[in-house]
């Protein structure tokens, strides 16, 4: 959740600094545990690692 919060706050600060018409920010995170079978430099081959995938959606306000 910290990654999602930090992402949205950073995007908001950047949009404000650039005087963007950014209206909405959506950050989605997905957490998976993946196998180390494909890891060439890992000492252990039977372990798992965390993978976090982040997607962002930005909506700008277009005045009339």
CHARMM-style PDB file with segment names, atoms N, HN, CA, C and O in Angstrom:
ATOM      1  N   UNK     1       0.825  -1.191   0.000  1.00  0.00      PROA
ATOM      2  CA  UNK     1       0.000   0.000   0.000  1.00  0.00      PROA
ATOM      3  C   UNK     1       0.868   1.253   0.000  1.00  0.00      PROA
ATOM      4  O   UNK     1       0.489   2.280  -0.563  1.00  0.00      PROA
ATOM      5  N   UNK     2       2.016   1.163   0.625  1.00  0.00      PROA
ATOM      6  HN  UNK     2       2.324   0.329   1.082  1.00  0.00      PROA
ATOM      7  CA  UNK     2       2.908   2.324   0.647  1.00  0.00      PROA
ATOM      8  C   UNK     2       3.375   2.683  -0.756  1.00  0.00      PROA
ATOM      9  O   UNK     2       3.486   3.862  -1.091  1.00  0.00      PROA
ATOM     10  N   UNK     3       3.647   1.678  -1.573  1.00  0.00      PROA
ATOM     11  HN  UNK     3       3.556   0.720  -1.301  1.00  0.00      PROA
ATOM     12  CA  UNK     3       4.068   1.940  -2.956  1.00  0.00      PROA
ATOM     13  C   UNK     3       2.968   2.665  -3.729  1.00  0.00      PROA
ATOM     14  O   UNK     3       3.250   3.614  -4.460  1.00  0.00      PROA
ATOM     15  N   UNK     4       1.729   2.231  -3.575  1.00  0.00      PROA
ATOM     16  HN  UNK     4       1.500   1.460  -2.981  1.00  0.00      PROA
ATOM     17  CA  UNK     4       0.605   2.879  -4.246  1.00  0.00      PROA
ATOM     18  C   UNK     4       0.400   4.307  -3.775  1.00  0.00      PROA
ATOM     19  O   UNK     4       0.163   5.201  -4.587  1.00  0.00      PROA
ATOM     20  N   UNK     5       0.489   4.531  -2.457  1.00  0.00      PROA
ATOM     21  HN  UNK     5       0.681   3.805  -1.797  1.00  0.00      PROA
ATOM     22  CA  UNK     5       0.328   5.873  -1.899  1.00  0.00      PROA
ATOM     23  C   UNK     5       1.414   6.813  -2.395  1.00  0.00      PROA
ATOM     24  O   UNK     5       1.142   7.938  -2.812  1.00  0.00      PROA
ATOM     25  N   UNK     6       2.638   6.336  -2.343  1.00  0.00      PROA
ATOM     26  HN  UNK     6       2.859   5.421  -2.004  1.00  0.00      PROA
ATOM     27  CA  UNK     6       3.766   7.162  -2.777  1.00  0.00      PROA
ATOM     28  C   UNK     6       3.652   7.499  -4.260  1.00  0.00      PROA
ATOM     29  O   UNK     6       3.937   8.624  -4.668  1.00  0.00      PROA
ATOM     30  N   UNK     7       3.237   6.528  -5.060  1.00  0.00      PROA
ATOM     31  HN  UNK     7       3.005   5.614  -4.728  1.00  0.00      PROA
ATOM     32  CA  UNK     7       3.077   6.762  -6.493  1.00  0.00      PROA
ATOM     33  C   UNK     7       2.048   7.849  -6.763  1.00  0.00      PROA
ATOM     34  O   UNK     7       2.297   8.765  -7.546  1.00  0.00      PROA
ATOM     35  N   UNK     8       0.890   7.747  -6.114  1.00  0.00      PROA
ATOM     36  HN  UNK     8       0.688   7.003  -5.478  1.00  0.00      PROA
ATOM     37  CA  UNK     8      -0.162   8.741  -6.370  1.00  0.00      PROA
ATOM     38  C   UNK     8       0.230  10.123  -5.844  1.00  0.00      PROA
ATOM     39  O   UNK     8      -0.065  11.128  -6.490  1.00  0.00      PROA
ATOM     40  N   UNK     9       0.886  10.191  -4.689  1.00  0.00      PROA
ATOM     41  HN  UNK     9       1.126   9.375  -4.164  1.00  0.00      PROA
ATOM     42  CA  UNK     9       1.314  11.496  -4.167  1.00  0.00      PROA
ATOM     43  C   UNK     9       2.368  12.139  -5.071  1.00  0.00      PROA
ATOM     44  O   UNK     9       2.332  13.348  -5.304  1.00  0.00      PROA
ATOM     45  N   UNK    10       3.298  11.342  -5.576  1.00  0.00      PROA
ATOM     46  HN  UNK    10       3.328  10.360  -5.387  1.00  0.00      PROA
ATOM     47  CA  UNK    10       4.336  11.865  -6.466  1.00  0.00      PROA
ATOM     48  C   UNK    10       3.728  12.385  -7.761  1.00  0.00      PROA
ATOM     49  O   UNK    10       4.096  13.458  -8.240  1.00  0.00      PROA
ATOM     50  N   UNK    11       2.789  11.614  -8.332  1.00  0.00      PROA
ATOM     51  HN  UNK    11       2.491  10.742  -7.943  1.00  0.00      PROA
ATOM     52  CA  UNK    11       2.126  12.066  -9.559  1.00  0.00      PROA
ATOM     53  C   UNK    11       1.334  13.349  -9.321  1.00  0.00      PROA
ATOM     54  O   UNK    11       1.340  14.246 -10.165  1.00  0.00      PROA
ATOM     55  N   UNK    12       0.652  13.444  -8.177  1.00  0.00      PROA
ATOM     56  HN  UNK    12       0.648  12.716  -7.492  1.00  0.00      PROA
ATOM     57  CA  UNK    12      -0.122  14.650  -7.850  1.00  0.00      PROA
ATOM     58  C   UNK    12       0.798  15.857  -7.701  1.00  0.00      PROA
ATOM     59  O   UNK    12       0.491  16.927  -8.228  1.00  0.00      PROA
ATOM     60  N   UNK    13       1.925  15.708  -6.992  1.00  0.00      PROA
ATOM     61  HN  UNK    13       2.174  14.839  -6.565  1.00  0.00      PROA
ATOM     62  CA  UNK    13       2.860  16.828  -6.812  1.00  0.00      PROA
ATOM     63  C   UNK    13       3.429  17.281  -8.155  1.00  0.00      PROA
ATOM     64  O   UNK    13       3.550  18.480  -8.408  1.00  0.00      PROA
ATOM     65  N   UNK    14       3.779  16.325  -9.014  1.00  0.00      PROA
ATOM     66  HN  UNK    14       3.681  15.351  -8.809  1.00  0.00      PROA
ATOM     67  CA  UNK    14       4.305  16.662 -10.327  1.00  0.00      PROA
ATOM     68  C   UNK    14       3.249  17.391 -11.163  1.00  0.00      PROA
ATOM     69  O   UNK    14       3.554  18.386 -11.820  1.00  0.00      PROA
ATOM     70  N   UNK    15       2.008  16.896 -11.139  1.00  0.00      PROA
ATOM     71  HN  UNK    15       1.759  16.087 -10.606  1.00  0.00      PROA
ATOM     72  CA  UNK    15       0.927  17.533 -11.900  1.00  0.00      PROA
ATOM     73  C   UNK    15       0.679  18.956 -11.400  1.00  0.00      PROA
ATOM     74  O   UNK    15       0.477  19.868 -12.202  1.00  0.00      PROA
ATOM     75  N   UNK    16       0.692  19.150 -10.093  1.00  0.00      PROA
ATOM     76  HN  UNK    16       0.856  18.410  -9.442  1.00  0.00      PROA
ATOM     77  CA  UNK    16       0.495  20.494  -9.535  1.00  0.00      PROA
ATOM     78  C   UNK    16       1.621  21.433  -9.947  1.00  0.00      PROA
ATOM     79  O   UNK    16       1.378  22.586 -10.300  1.00  0.00      PROA
ATOM     80  N   UNK    17       2.846  20.938  -9.901  1.00  0.00      PROA
ATOM     81  HN  UNK    17       3.044  20.001  -9.614  1.00  0.00      PROA
ATOM     82  CA  UNK    17       3.997  21.769 -10.280  1.00  0.00      PROA
ATOM     83  C   UNK    17       3.927  22.162 -11.753  1.00  0.00      PROA
ATOM     84  O   UNK    17       4.291  23.280 -12.118  1.00  0.00      PROA
ATOM     85  N   UNK    18       3.467  21.256 -12.586  1.00  0.00      PROA
ATOM     86  HN  UNK    18       3.171  20.348 -12.290  1.00  0.00      PROA
ATOM     87  CA  UNK    18       3.366  21.521 -14.021  1.00  0.00      PROA
ATOM     88  C   UNK    18       2.048  22.194 -14.403  1.00  0.00      PROA
ATOM     89  O   UNK    18       1.790  22.444 -15.581  1.00  0.00      PROA
ATOM     90  N   UNK    19       1.217  22.484 -13.403  1.00  0.00      PROA
ATOM     91  HN  UNK    19       1.426  22.281 -12.446  1.00  0.00      PROA
ATOM     92  CA  UNK    19      -0.091  23.118 -13.599  1.00  0.00      PROA
ATOM     93  C   UNK    19      -0.959  22.303 -14.573  1.00  0.00      PROA
ATOM     94  O   UNK    19      -1.618  22.845 -15.459  1.00  0.00      PROA
ATOM     95  N   UNK    20      -0.928  21.002 -14.372  1.00  0.00      PROA
ATOM     96  HN  UNK    20      -0.392  20.561 -13.652  1.00  0.00      PROA
ATOM     97  CA  UNK    20      -1.712  20.079 -15.185  1.00  0.00      PROA
ATOM     98  C   UNK    20      -3.158  20.061 -14.697  1.00  0.00      PROA
ATOM     99  O   UNK    20      -3.433  20.399 -13.546  1.00  0.00      PROA
ATOM    100  N   UNK    21      -4.062  19.674 -15.559  1.00  0.00      PROA
ATOM    101  HN  UNK    21      -3.839  19.399 -16.495  1.00  0.00      PROA
ATOM    102  CA  UNK    21      -5.477  19.558 -15.201  1.00  0.00      PROA
ATOM    103  C   UNK    21      -5.794  18.149 -14.718  1.00  0.00      PROA
ATOM    104  O   UNK    21      -6.879  17.635 -14.991  1.00  0.00      PROA
ATOM    105  N   UNK    22      -4.881  17.527 -14.016  1.00  0.00      PROA
ATOM    106  HN  UNK    22      -4.000  17.945 -13.794  1.00  0.00      PROA
ATOM    107  CA  UNK    22      -5.067  16.168 -13.534  1.00  0.00      PROA
ATOM    108  C   UNK    22      -6.196  16.126 -12.512  1.00  0.00      PROA
ATOM    109  O   UNK    22      -6.151  16.813 -11.492  1.00  0.00      PROA
ATOM    110  N   UNK    23      -7.201  15.318 -12.797  1.00  0.00      PROA
ATOM    111  HN  UNK    23      -7.238  14.760 -13.626  1.00  0.00      PROA
ATOM    112  CA  UNK    23      -8.373  15.251 -11.929  1.00  0.00      PROA
ATOM    113  C   UNK    23      -8.372  14.005 -11.051  1.00  0.00      PROA
ATOM    114  O   UNK    23      -8.760  14.073  -9.885  1.00  0.00      PROA
ATOM    115  N   UNK    24      -7.943  12.876 -11.593  1.00  0.00      PROA
ATOM    116  HN  UNK    24      -7.628  12.821 -12.540  1.00  0.00      PROA
ATOM    117  CA  UNK    24      -8.029  11.627 -10.848  1.00  0.00      PROA
ATOM    118  C   UNK    24      -6.807  10.769 -11.127  1.00  0.00      PROA
ATOM    119  O   UNK    24      -6.307  10.726 -12.251  1.00  0.00      PROA
ATOM    120  N   UNK    25      -6.334  10.088 -10.092  1.00  0.00      PROA
ATOM    121  HN  UNK    25      -6.740  10.124  -9.179  1.00  0.00      PROA
ATOM    122  CA  UNK    25      -5.208   9.169 -10.196  1.00  0.00      PROA
ATOM    123  C   UNK    25      -5.659   7.841  -9.596  1.00  0.00      PROA
ATOM    124  O   UNK    25      -6.161   7.798  -8.473  1.00  0.00      PROA
ATOM    125  N   UNK    26      -5.478   6.772 -10.344  1.00  0.00      PROA
ATOM    126  HN  UNK    26      -5.070   6.807 -11.256  1.00  0.00      PROA
ATOM    127  CA  UNK    26      -5.757   5.442  -9.822  1.00  0.00      PROA
ATOM    128  C   UNK    26      -4.491   4.614  -9.933  1.00  0.00      PROA
ATOM    129  O   UNK    26      -3.891   4.524 -11.004  1.00  0.00      PROA
ATOM    130  N   UNK    27      -4.087   4.012  -8.833  1.00  0.00      PROA
ATOM    131  HN  UNK    27      -4.574   4.085  -7.962  1.00  0.00      PROA
ATOM    132  CA  UNK    27      -2.917   3.149  -8.806  1.00  0.00      PROA
ATOM    133  C   UNK    27      -3.391   1.778  -8.333  1.00  0.00      PROA
ATOM    134  O   UNK    27      -4.028   1.651  -7.287  1.00  0.00      PROA
ATOM    135  N   UNK    28      -3.072   0.764  -9.115  1.00  0.00      PROA
ATOM    136  HN  UNK    28      -2.555   0.867  -9.965  1.00  0.00      PROA
ATOM    137  CA  UNK    28      -3.435  -0.606  -8.743  1.00  0.00      PROA
ATOM    138  C   UNK    28      -2.156  -1.418  -8.591  1.00  0.00      PROA
ATOM    139  O   UNK    28      -1.246  -1.334  -9.416  1.00  0.00      PROA
ATOM    140  N   UNK    29      -2.105  -2.203  -7.524  1.00  0.00      PROA
ATOM    141  HN  UNK    29      -2.844  -2.272  -6.854  1.00  0.00      PROA
ATOM    142  CA  UNK    29      -0.958  -3.055  -7.265  1.00  0.00      PROA
ATOM    143  C   UNK    29      -1.415  -4.507  -7.245  1.00  0.00      PROA
ATOM    144  O   UNK    29      -2.498  -4.830  -6.757  1.00  0.00      PROA
ATOM    145  N   UNK    30      -0.567  -5.369  -7.784  1.00  0.00      PROA
ATOM    146  HN  UNK    30       0.312  -5.106  -8.180  1.00  0.00      PROA
ATOM    147  CA  UNK    30      -0.838  -6.803  -7.731  1.00  0.00      PROA
ATOM    148  C   UNK    30       0.398  -7.480  -7.165  1.00  0.00      PROA
ATOM    149  O   UNK    30       1.515  -7.243  -7.626  1.00  0.00      PROA
ATOM    150  N   UNK    31       0.191  -8.321  -6.170  1.00  0.00      PROA
ATOM    151  HN  UNK    31      -0.716  -8.514  -5.797  1.00  0.00      PROA
ATOM    152  CA  UNK    31       1.288  -9.023  -5.508  1.00  0.00      PROA
ATOM    153  C   UNK    31       1.225 -10.500  -5.859  1.00  0.00      PROA
ATOM    154  O   UNK    31       0.181 -11.138  -5.722  1.00  0.00      PROA
ATOM    155  N   UNK    32       2.350 -11.037  -6.313  1.00  0.00      PROA
ATOM    156  HN  UNK    32       3.198 -10.519  -6.424  1.00  0.00      PROA
ATOM    157  CA  UNK    32       2.465 -12.464  -6.628  1.00  0.00      PROA
ATOM    158  C   UNK    32       3.718 -13.015  -5.975  1.00  0.00      PROA
ATOM    159  O   UNK    32       4.685 -12.288  -5.749  1.00  0.00      PROA
ATOM    160  N   UNK    33       3.694 -14.293  -5.679  1.00  0.00      PROA
ATOM    161  HN  UNK    33       2.908 -14.884  -5.863  1.00  0.00      PROA
ATOM    162  CA  UNK    33       4.894 -15.017  -5.256  1.00  0.00      PROA
ATOM    163  C   UNK    33       5.280 -15.894  -6.434  1.00  0.00      PROA
ATOM    164  O   UNK    33       4.502 -16.749  -6.856  1.00  0.00      PROA
ATOM    165  N   UNK    34       6.481 -15.687  -6.967  1.00  0.00      PROA
ATOM    166  HN  UNK    34       7.113 -14.992  -6.624  1.00  0.00      PROA
ATOM    167  CA  UNK    34       6.908 -16.429  -8.151  1.00  0.00      PROA
ATOM    168  C   UNK    34       8.105 -17.319  -7.822  1.00  0.00      PROA
ATOM    169  O   UNK    34       8.878 -17.038  -6.906  1.00  0.00      PROA
ATOM    170  N   UNK    35       8.234 -18.374  -8.575  1.00  0.00      PROA
ATOM    171  HN  UNK    35       7.606 -18.603  -9.319  1.00  0.00      PROA
ATOM    172  CA  UNK    35       9.282 -19.369  -8.355  1.00  0.00      PROA
ATOM    173  C   UNK    35      10.640 -18.840  -8.787  1.00  0.00      PROA
ATOM    174  O   UNK    35      10.738 -18.018  -9.698  1.00  0.00      PROA
ATOM    175  N   UNK    36      11.679 -19.315  -8.128  1.00  0.00      PROA
ATOM    176  HN  UNK    36      11.599 -19.983  -7.388  1.00  0.00      PROA
ATOM    177  CA  UNK    36      13.055 -18.945  -8.485  1.00  0.00      PROA
ATOM    178  C   UNK    36      13.669 -19.907  -9.496  1.00  0.00      PROA
ATOM    179  O   UNK    36      14.869 -19.833  -9.760  1.00  0.00      PROA
ATOM    180  N   UNK    37      12.875 -20.803 -10.063  1.00  0.00      PROA
ATOM    181  HN  UNK    37      11.900 -20.863  -9.849  1.00  0.00      PROA
ATOM    182  CA  UNK    37      13.406 -21.795 -11.007  1.00  0.00      PROA
ATOM    183  C   UNK    37      14.207 -21.156 -12.134  1.00  0.00      PROA
ATOM    184  O   UNK    37      15.186 -21.740 -12.600  1.00  0.00      PROA
ATOM    185  N   UNK    38      13.816 -19.987 -12.571  1.00  0.00      PROA
ATOM    186  HN  UNK    38      13.022 -19.513 -12.192  1.00  0.00      PROA
ATOM    187  CA  UNK    38      14.477 -19.338 -13.702  1.00  0.00      PROA
ATOM    188  C   UNK    38      15.635 -18.436 -13.294  1.00  0.00      PROA
ATOM    189  O   UNK    38      16.285 -17.843 -14.155  1.00  0.00      PROA
ATOM    190  N   UNK    39      15.899 -18.325 -12.025  1.00  0.00      PROA
ATOM    191  HN  UNK    39      15.372 -18.807 -11.325  1.00  0.00      PROA
ATOM    192  CA  UNK    39      16.941 -17.415 -11.538  1.00  0.00      PROA
ATOM    193  C   UNK    39      18.327 -18.037 -11.735  1.00  0.00      PROA
ATOM    194  O   UNK    39      18.637 -19.069 -11.140  1.00  0.00      PROA
ATOM    195  N   UNK    40      19.147 -17.414 -12.560  1.00  0.00      PROA
ATOM    196  HN  UNK    40      18.895 -16.576 -13.043  1.00  0.00      PROA
ATOM    197  CA  UNK    40      20.477 -17.945 -12.849  1.00  0.00      PROA
ATOM    198  C   UNK    40      21.488 -17.640 -11.751  1.00  0.00      PROA
ATOM    199  O   UNK    40      22.435 -18.402 -11.555  1.00  0.00      PROA
ATOM    200  N   UNK    41      21.300 -16.535 -11.034  1.00  0.00      PROA
ATOM    201  HN  UNK    41      20.531 -15.916 -11.193  1.00  0.00      PROA
ATOM    202  CA  UNK    41      22.290 -16.128 -10.036  1.00  0.00      PROA
ATOM    203  C   UNK    41      21.853 -16.445  -8.608  1.00  0.00      PROA
ATOM    204  O   UNK    41      22.531 -16.036  -7.665  1.00  0.00      PROA
ATOM    205  N   UNK    42      20.767 -17.147  -8.423  1.00  0.00      PROA
ATOM    206  HN  UNK    42      20.217 -17.479  -9.189  1.00  0.00      PROA
ATOM    207  CA  UNK    42      20.269 -17.460  -7.084  1.00  0.00      PROA
ATOM    208  C   UNK    42      20.971 -18.704  -6.541  1.00  0.00      PROA
ATOM    209  O   UNK    42      21.194 -19.675  -7.264  1.00  0.00      PROA
ATOM    210  N   UNK    43      21.310 -18.653  -5.261  1.00  0.00      PROA
ATOM    211  HN  UNK    43      21.128 -17.864  -4.674  1.00  0.00      PROA
ATOM    212  CA  UNK    43      21.936 -19.808  -4.637  1.00  0.00      PROA
ATOM    213  C   UNK    43      20.918 -20.921  -4.420  1.00  0.00      PROA
ATOM    214  O   UNK    43      21.237 -22.098  -4.588  1.00  0.00      PROA
ATOM    215  N   UNK    44      19.712 -20.559  -4.053  1.00  0.00      PROA
ATOM    216  HN  UNK    44      19.452 -19.602  -3.917  1.00  0.00      PROA
ATOM    217  CA  UNK    44      18.652 -21.536  -3.844  1.00  0.00      PROA
ATOM    218  C   UNK    44      17.738 -21.555  -5.060  1.00  0.00      PROA
ATOM    219  O   UNK    44      17.355 -20.495  -5.555  1.00  0.00      PROA
ATOM    220  N   UNK    45      17.390 -22.705  -5.538  1.00  0.00      PROA
ATOM    221  HN  UNK    45      17.701 -23.566  -5.136  1.00  0.00      PROA
ATOM    222  CA  UNK    45      16.540 -22.834  -6.718  1.00  0.00      PROA
ATOM    223  C   UNK    45      15.086 -23.155  -6.367  1.00  0.00      PROA
ATOM    224  O   UNK    45      14.214 -23.092  -7.234  1.00  0.00      PROA
ATOM    225  N   UNK    46      14.820 -23.493  -5.124  1.00  0.00      PROA
ATOM    226  HN  UNK    46      15.528 -23.544  -4.419  1.00  0.00      PROA
ATOM    227  CA  UNK    46      13.468 -23.920  -4.778  1.00  0.00      PROA
ATOM    228  C   UNK    46      12.675 -22.851  -4.028  1.00  0.00      PROA
ATOM    229  O   UNK    46      11.582 -23.129  -3.535  1.00  0.00      PROA
ATOM    230  N   UNK    47      13.200 -21.662  -3.939  1.00  0.00      PROA
ATOM    231  HN  UNK    47      14.088 -21.437  -4.340  1.00  0.00      PROA
ATOM    232  CA  UNK    47      12.525 -20.598  -3.211  1.00  0.00      PROA
ATOM    233  C   UNK    47      11.543 -19.823  -4.073  1.00  0.00      PROA
ATOM    234  O   UNK    47      11.323 -20.143  -5.241  1.00  0.00      PROA
ATOM    235  N   UNK    48      10.966 -18.808  -3.475  1.00  0.00      PROA
ATOM    236  HN  UNK    48      11.145 -18.549  -2.526  1.00  0.00      PROA
ATOM    237  CA  UNK    48      10.038 -17.938  -4.186  1.00  0.00      PROA
ATOM    238  C   UNK    48      10.380 -16.496  -3.828  1.00  0.00      PROA
ATOM    239  O   UNK    48      10.917 -16.219  -2.756  1.00  0.00      PROA
ATOM    240  N   UNK    49      10.063 -15.593  -4.734  1.00  0.00      PROA
ATOM    241  HN  UNK    49       9.627 -15.818  -5.605  1.00  0.00      PROA
ATOM    242  CA  UNK    49      10.279 -14.169  -4.500  1.00  0.00      PROA
ATOM    243  C   UNK    49       8.965 -13.424  -4.703  1.00  0.00      PROA
ATOM    244  O   UNK    49       8.042 -13.927  -5.344  1.00  0.00      PROA
ATOM    245  N   UNK    50       8.896 -12.222  -4.149  1.00  0.00      PROA
ATOM    246  HN  UNK    50       9.645 -11.813  -3.629  1.00  0.00      PROA
ATOM    247  CA  UNK    50       7.724 -11.374  -4.312  1.00  0.00      PROA
ATOM    248  C   UNK    50       7.850 -10.573  -5.603  1.00  0.00      PROA
ATOM    249  O   UNK    50       8.925 -10.073  -5.934  1.00  0.00      PROA
ATOM    250  N   UNK    51       6.738 -10.459  -6.329  1.00  0.00      PROA
ATOM    251  HN  UNK    51       5.865 -10.865  -6.060  1.00  0.00      PROA
ATOM    252  CA  UNK    51       6.690  -9.609  -7.516  1.00  0.00      PROA
ATOM    253  C   UNK    51       5.480  -8.691  -7.362  1.00  0.00      PROA
ATOM    254  O   UNK    51       4.360  -9.153  -7.145  1.00  0.00      PROA
ATOM    255  N   UNK    52       5.721  -7.386  -7.476  1.00  0.00      PROA
ATOM    256  HN  UNK    52       6.631  -7.011  -7.653  1.00  0.00      PROA
ATOM    257  CA  UNK    52       4.646  -6.408  -7.400  1.00  0.00      PROA
ATOM    258  C   UNK    52       4.524  -5.732  -8.757  1.00  0.00      PROA
ATOM    259  O   UNK    52       5.486  -5.160  -9.269  1.00  0.00      PROA
ATOM    260  N   UNK    53       3.332  -5.806  -9.332  1.00  0.00      PROA
ATOM    261  HN  UNK    53       2.550  -6.270  -8.916  1.00  0.00      PROA
ATOM    262  CA  UNK    53       3.047  -5.167 -10.608  1.00  0.00      PROA
ATOM    263  C   UNK    53       2.206  -3.929 -10.334  1.00  0.00      PROA
ATOM    264  O   UNK    53       1.192  -4.004  -9.640  1.00  0.00      PROA
ATOM    265  N   UNK    54       2.623  -2.792 -10.877  1.00  0.00      PROA
ATOM    266  HN  UNK    54       3.447  -2.731 -11.441  1.00  0.00      PROA
ATOM    267  CA  UNK    54       1.931  -1.526 -10.634  1.00  0.00      PROA
ATOM    268  C   UNK    54       1.371  -0.997 -11.949  1.00  0.00      PROA
ATOM    269  O   UNK    54       2.076  -0.940 -12.957  1.00  0.00      PROA
ATOM    270  N   UNK    55       0.096  -0.611 -11.929  1.00  0.00      PROA
ATOM    271  HN  UNK    55      -0.476  -0.658 -11.110  1.00  0.00      PROA
ATOM    272  CA  UNK    55      -0.516   0.052 -13.081  1.00  0.00      PROA
ATOM    273  C   UNK    55      -1.101   1.371 -12.616  1.00  0.00      PROA
ATOM    274  O   UNK    55      -1.581   1.490 -11.489  1.00  0.00      PROA
ATOM    275  N   UNK    56      -1.055   2.354 -13.491  1.00  0.00      PROA
ATOM    276  HN  UNK    56      -0.665   2.258 -14.407  1.00  0.00      PROA
ATOM    277  CA  UNK    56      -1.552   3.691 -13.162  1.00  0.00      PROA
ATOM    278  C   UNK    56      -2.534   4.143 -14.224  1.00  0.00      PROA
ATOM    279  O   UNK    56      -2.363   3.864 -15.410  1.00  0.00      PROA
ATOM    280  N   UNK    57      -3.559   4.841 -13.781  1.00  0.00      PROA
ATOM    281  HN  UNK    57      -3.698   5.068 -12.817  1.00  0.00      PROA
ATOM    282  CA  UNK    57      -4.525   5.454 -14.711  1.00  0.00      PROA
ATOM    283  C   UNK    57      -4.682   6.911 -14.288  1.00  0.00      PROA
ATOM    284  O   UNK    57      -4.943   7.199 -13.121  1.00  0.00      PROA
ATOM    285  N   UNK    58      -4.522   7.821 -15.235  1.00  0.00      PROA
ATOM    286  HN  UNK    58      -4.310   7.587 -16.184  1.00  0.00      PROA
ATOM    287  CA  UNK    58      -4.621   9.264 -14.962  1.00  0.00      PROA
ATOM    288  C   UNK    58      -5.777   9.828 -15.761  1.00  0.00      PROA
ATOM    289  O   UNK    58      -5.976   9.471 -16.923  1.00  0.00      PROA
ATOM    290  N   UNK    59      -6.535  10.706 -15.138  1.00  0.00      PROA
ATOM    291  HN  UNK    59      -6.373  10.996 -14.195  1.00  0.00      PROA
ATOM    292  CA  UNK    59      -7.653  11.357 -15.828  1.00  0.00      PROA
ATOM    293  C   UNK    59      -7.474  12.855 -15.706  1.00  0.00      PROA
ATOM    294  O   UNK    59      -7.319  13.394 -14.610  1.00  0.00      PROA
ATOM    295  N   UNK    60      -7.498  13.523 -16.860  1.00  0.00      PROA
ATOM    296  HN  UNK    60      -7.624  13.085 -17.750  1.00  0.00      PROA
ATOM    297  CA  UNK    60      -7.372  14.972 -16.892  1.00  0.00      PROA
ATOM    298  C   UNK    60      -8.756  15.607 -17.016  1.00  0.00      PROA
ATOM    299  O   UNK    60      -9.669  15.041 -17.617  1.00  0.00      PROA
ATOM    300  N   UNK    61      -8.880  16.773 -16.444  1.00  0.00      PROA
ATOM    301  HN  UNK    61      -8.138  17.232 -15.955  1.00  0.00      PROA
ATOM    302  CA  UNK    61     -10.122  17.540 -16.552  1.00  0.00      PROA
ATOM    303  C   UNK    61     -10.006  18.434 -17.784  1.00  0.00      PROA
ATOM    304  O   UNK    61      -9.061  19.212 -17.912  1.00  0.00      PROA
ATOM    305  N   UNK    62     -10.962  18.315 -18.674  1.00  0.00      PROA
ATOM    306  HN  UNK    62     -11.729  17.682 -18.570  1.00  0.00      PROA
ATOM    307  CA  UNK    62     -10.988  19.157 -19.873  1.00  0.00      PROA
ATOM    308  C   UNK    62     -12.157  20.135 -19.719  1.00  0.00      PROA
ATOM    309  O   UNK    62     -13.322  19.753 -19.835  1.00  0.00      PROA
ATOM    310  N   UNK    63     -11.831  21.379 -19.460  1.00  0.00      PROA
ATOM    311  HN  UNK    63     -10.885  21.689 -19.366  1.00  0.00      PROA
ATOM    312  CA  UNK    63     -12.859  22.399 -19.243  1.00  0.00      PROA
ATOM    313  C   UNK    63     -13.691  22.653 -20.468  1.00  0.00      PROA
ATOM    314  O   UNK    63     -13.253  22.434 -21.598  1.00  0.00      PROA
ATOM    315  N   UNK    64     -14.903  23.120 -20.229  1.00  0.00      PROA
ATOM    316  HN  UNK    64     -15.258  23.297 -19.311  1.00  0.00      PROA
ATOM    317  CA  UNK    64     -15.806  23.463 -21.319  1.00  0.00      PROA
ATOM    318  C   UNK    64     -15.874  24.937 -21.526  1.00  0.00      PROA
ATOM    319  OT1 UNK    64     -16.593  25.404 -22.410  1.00  0.00      PROA
TER     320      UNK     64
END
